[in-house]
């Protein structure tokens, strides 16, 4: 076995698949404690989360402009029955924010970016759709 084959065999799964070069995006509820693994923490909700101070949130940036419009947010109301239609409508809104999307993509290429949301439902919220759009 040559020395390069040996290195490949002992490389991590991420190194073997080339994932190390991809953007690293995560989503997390803002009420969960911040960790070093979060990297750059970006709040992607239009409204400030209830009960949190700006200091206590430990965010690096608040991109409320990339959040769903007030009209779409109110229509959705976090109703899972409206999820598919919400995703479709939010995707359409995001197409008008290419500059902000590229900004987040660029940050994620430099290091981990965690998109923060306040919703109780971790599977049906705008951060999920935003991450889909950015991946």
Secondary structure as GFF3:
##gff-version 3
##sequence-region A 1 135
A	DSSP	alpha_helix	3	10	.	.	.	ID=ss1
A	DSSP	alpha_helix	13	17	.	.	.	ID=ss2
A	DSSP	three_ten_helix	19	21	.	.	.	ID=ss3
A	DSSP	beta_strand	25	29	.	.	.	ID=ss4
A	DSSP	three_ten_helix	36	38	.	.	.	ID=ss5
A	DSSP	beta_strand	40	43	.	.	.	ID=ss6
A	DSSP	alpha_helix	54	57	.	.	.	ID=ss7
A	DSSP	beta_strand	61	62	.	.	.	ID=ss8
A	DSSP	three_ten_helix	64	66	.	.	.	ID=ss9
A	DSSP	alpha_helix	70	76	.	.	.	ID=ss10
A	DSSP	three_ten_helix	80	82	.	.	.	ID=ss11
A	DSSP	alpha_helix	83	94	.	.	.	ID=ss12
A	DSSP	alpha_helix	98	110	.	.	.	ID=ss13
A	DSSP	beta_strand	113	117	.	.	.	ID=ss14
A	DSSP	alpha_helix	126	134	.	.	.	ID=ss15
###
